[in-house]
Amino acid sequence: MKLNLGGRIKRKMANKKFTIDCEMSERWVNDFCSFLKQLEYNGNIGHSSLIGFYADGDGDFRPKFSIKVDYTKTDGCSTNWTPEIMFDAG
């Protein structure tokens, strides 16, 4: 089954290296970095799955990002699928 989360057509594109500066409370660093490494791992082994990151807006998870690349913001989508793995910043 193929999940088309954003209505985007897959096409082969060149790799692009860019930098994202991030500032957040020290207590969330491990979960956030583990989330990113899980994305990398899944890509490396060719594994498709839904990976979740819970961000509690009422708590102290208030990251700040400086993204140093031009990009077009996408809205993502909601789904009733259960994530295979969850990272918690709540």
Backbone torsions as a table, in degrees:
resi	resn	phi	psi	omega
1	MET	NA	137.2	179.1
2	LYS	-109.0	126.5	179.1
3	LEU	-99.5	120.7	177.1
4	ASN	-104.2	89.4	-173.6
5	LEU	-71.3	-33.8	-174.4
6	GLY	-121.6	9.0	-180.0
7	GLY	70.4	14.8	-178.5
8	ARG	-88.8	143.9	176.8
9	ILE	-89.5	128.8	178.6
10	LYS	-74.2	132.7	173.5
11	ARG	-146.5	147.9	-178.0
12	LYS	-70.2	125.6	178.8
13	MET	-131.1	158.5	178.1
14	ALA	-69.4	151.7	173.6
15	ASN	-67.7	148.6	178.9
16	LYS	-133.4	126.5	178.6
17	LYS	-96.2	133.6	179.2
18	PHE	-150.5	170.4	-175.1
19	THR	-119.7	138.5	172.2
20	ILE	-124.5	117.1	173.5
21	ASP	-88.8	138.4	-176.1
22	CYS	-134.6	138.4	173.2
23	GLU	-128.1	126.7	178.4
24	MET	-155.5	165.1	176.5
25	SER	-56.4	137.7	-176.5
26	GLU	-56.2	-30.4	-176.1
27	ARG	-70.1	-13.6	180.0
28	TRP	-100.6	-6.9	-174.5
29	VAL	-59.9	-45.2	-176.8
30	ASN	-62.1	-46.0	-180.0
31	ASP	-66.0	-41.2	-178.5
32	PHE	-66.3	-46.7	179.4
33	CYS	-66.5	-36.3	176.9
34	SER	-64.4	-37.7	175.4
35	PHE	-59.5	-48.7	-179.8
36	LEU	-63.1	-41.4	179.7
37	LYS	-66.9	-31.3	176.0
38	GLN	-66.9	-39.4	175.0
39	LEU	-58.7	-46.3	-179.8
40	GLU	-62.2	-46.1	-179.1
41	TYR	-59.4	-49.1	179.7
42	ASN	-58.7	-41.1	177.8
43	GLY	-64.2	-40.1	-178.4
44	ASN	-65.3	-36.5	-178.0
45	ILE	-97.3	-0.7	179.0
46	GLY	71.9	34.2	-177.7
47	HIS	-100.2	126.3	177.4
48	SER	-97.8	129.3	175.8
49	SER	-163.4	163.8	175.5
50	LEU	-91.4	121.1	-180.0
51	ILE	-111.3	128.8	-176.5
52	GLY	-107.9	150.2	173.5
53	PHE	-136.7	113.5	-178.8
54	TYR	-89.7	120.8	179.8
55	ALA	-117.9	109.3	-177.9
56	ASP	-83.5	106.6	-178.7
57	GLY	-69.4	-19.6	177.9
58	ASP	-85.7	-10.7	-178.2
59	GLY	-93.4	-151.3	-177.7
60	ASP	-104.3	16.0	175.4
61	PHE	-81.8	96.7	-177.7
62	ARG	-132.2	67.1	-177.3
63	PRO	-69.2	153.2	173.6
64	LYS	-124.6	130.2	-177.6
65	PHE	-121.7	138.1	169.8
66	SER	-116.6	108.1	-174.8
67	ILE	-99.6	118.4	-173.8
68	LYS	-102.7	60.6	174.0
69	VAL	-161.8	146.1	174.2
70	ASP	-74.8	133.1	179.1
71	TYR	-151.0	161.8	175.1
72	THR	-105.4	121.5	-179.1
73	LYS	-65.1	133.7	173.1
74	THR	-110.6	153.4	-175.0
75	ASP	-88.0	-12.4	-175.0
76	GLY	68.9	-162.4	179.0
77	CYS	-157.0	163.1	174.1
78	SER	-100.4	156.4	-179.8
79	THR	-150.7	158.1	175.5
80	ASN	-97.6	9.2	176.4
81	TRP	-69.2	148.7	175.7
82	THR	-92.3	128.4	178.4
83	PRO	-60.8	144.9	175.6
84	GLU	-69.0	-35.0	-179.4
85	ILE	-145.5	141.8	-178.9
86	MET	-123.0	142.1	171.9
87	PHE	-116.9	138.6	-168.9
88	ASP	-116.2	118.5	172.2
89	ALA	-118.1	48.2	-176.8
90	GLY	-133.0	NA	NA
